[in-house]
């Protein structure tokens, strides 16, 4: 295995990590902005009000996107093992 192949694997792994984390992080960000806007409009300054909706939204997003994440990771693993198995 050459150095360029190792860099290709690393680049693919980074893109895979971003593709797996992006949907959940974007949903967490959107819920955080909505809750912050709600707090600013109503002047409710409760600290736990930010965390509970984010935790629930991220948990639901993980349930929804877990099959996609598994398929992406499984495909990446199959691609790596196929490249390793080839002499």
Secondary structure, DSSP 8 states (H G I E B T S, - for coil): --HHHHHHHHHHHHHHHHHHHHHHHHHHHHHHHHHHHHHHHHT---THHHHHHHHHHHHHHHHHHHHHHHHHHHHHHHHHHHHHH--
